[in-house]
Amino acid sequence: MPKKVKEIANKIPFLKKQGDAVQLIVNGKPFLILGGELGNSTASSRESLKAIWPKLKQMNLNAVLAPVYWDLIEPMEGKFDFKLVDALIAGARKNKMRLILLWFGSWKNSMSCYVPGWVKTNQERFPRARLKNGQAVEILSAFSDENLQADIKAFTALMRHIKKTDSKQHTIIMVQVENEIGMLGGARDYCEAANKAFKQKPEDEEIFMARHYARFVNKVAAAGKAEYALPMFVNAALNQEGQKAGEYPSAGPLPHLFDVWREEAKQIDFLSPDIYHPVFERWCEIYHKKDNPLFIPEAGRGNENAIKAFYAFGQHDAIGFSPFAIEATDGNMISQLYDVLSQLTPLILENQGQGTMAGVSLDEENQTQEIKLGRYVLKVSHDYTFQWTAREAGIEKWPNRGGIIICSGEDEYIIAGCGLIVTFSDNAANEIVGIKSIQEGKFVNGRWVGGKWMNGDQSHQGRHLNLPGGRFGIQKISLYRYR
């Protein structure tokens, strides 16, 4: 291996631009996260961890998102125990997976439920946030330097341990700092220190709180990166329309507070949405920005959500996708999904940021999508729009359909997904487009291995490409033009 290539391969995981996209580089190569996040308690014992690895491997994951609990790694102040972290690393290595660690430090889903007992029981030293009526809540105040320094000491000890145990293998590829930060019960903290700071520089209450949360997190991340500079991100519990600040975890890394978080938390590499809402596509669009690559650390784990991974990768050059509580999920759908996406990974990574790829997400309300890609216009429709599609018995609601489209040549596309009907027209509108051939197949080690020829009934005698519902598949189509 040439010296320069070896140096890049040995480099700590990092983020790198490719065209308009940002990629995660691991061991010198782009890495696409086909992940799953463990439920909150699974990583809290070595026995429960040991039990879930076979299922995760069967589901074709290449990365696991797992919590690290402050109260378990520092049960006594200054005394650290990393046995659970080491068990995570050992399990991931044995099963040839990567890890993304979630720091359950000062805040988890707004609350301070994973801080050690010696922090919880010493409120004079480690003050709580307070509501407008003065009542203390189970949330550490972001305005306390004691709270900040205690978090920093634990987090830097963790990052130091990761460097010591994993700086050569790079099993751990990213770290999430805290979890779904936000104030509940009001727009901001009303403790004495918070009130003093607000009086000195008054502004919108939620913006004020976001500024101080972001500054706190920025200092934690900066201290951690000084030990071992892995990419770091924060995740957001998304607000629903009509909710007021405090009814949702206010002041977190939410869309209306993007500018505050990006300005005050420069050590955080990107902000990520936890998407459980039905308007998945809208949240992807909001969080995918020029300076903020899309990574979805938590998605609803139902089969209806799994298919949306195609949209995230194809339309928004996502770094990764990860259903929540993956070990409690019916693994068949995820296994099929990640099998297809792992086959496509080299092609996806090659086309990220190049304008040669698109994602599709369809349902009963959004039955058709028109895509201009290369020299052709693709009309992609839900398979229920085709009169001869067999529908699921007893189910009136149209199932979610989706896929990814990659322009692999001047007259050629790779289309993968489920439940799609695709027709083609000339972008210049001066020639008729015909289908030369459609072939079902798969990728093996990055090379296309063709299977059945689909030019007959399966394509309605050359009228369209049809990816059937009920299973994920890959088809390669070649086009021609005539007058």
Buried (B, 14 or more C-beta within 10 A) or exposed (E): EEEEEEEBBEEBBBBEEBEEBBBBBBBBEBBBBBBBBBBBEBBBEBEBBEEBBEBBBEBBBBBBBBBBBBBBBBBEEEEBEBEBBBBBBBBBBEBEBBBBBBBBBBBBBBBBBBBBEBBBEEEEEBBBBBBEEEEEBEBBBBBBEBBBEBBBBBBBBBBBBBBEBBEEEBBBBBBBBBBBBBBBBBBBBBBEBBBEBBEEEEEBBBBBBBBBBBBBBBBBBBBBBEBBBBBBBBBBBBBEEEEEBBEBBBBBBBBEBBEBBBEBBEBBBBBBBBBBBEEBBEBBEBBBBEEBBBBBBBBBBEBBBBBBBBBBBBBBBBBBBBBBBBBBBEBEBBBBBBBBBBBBBBBBBBBBBBEBBBBBBBBEEBBEBEBEBBBBBBBBBBBBEEEEBEEEEEEEEBBBBBBBBBBBEEBBBBBBBBBBBBBBBBBEEEBEBEBEBBBBBBBEEEEBEEEEEBBEEBBBEBEBBBBBBEEBBBBBBBBEBEE
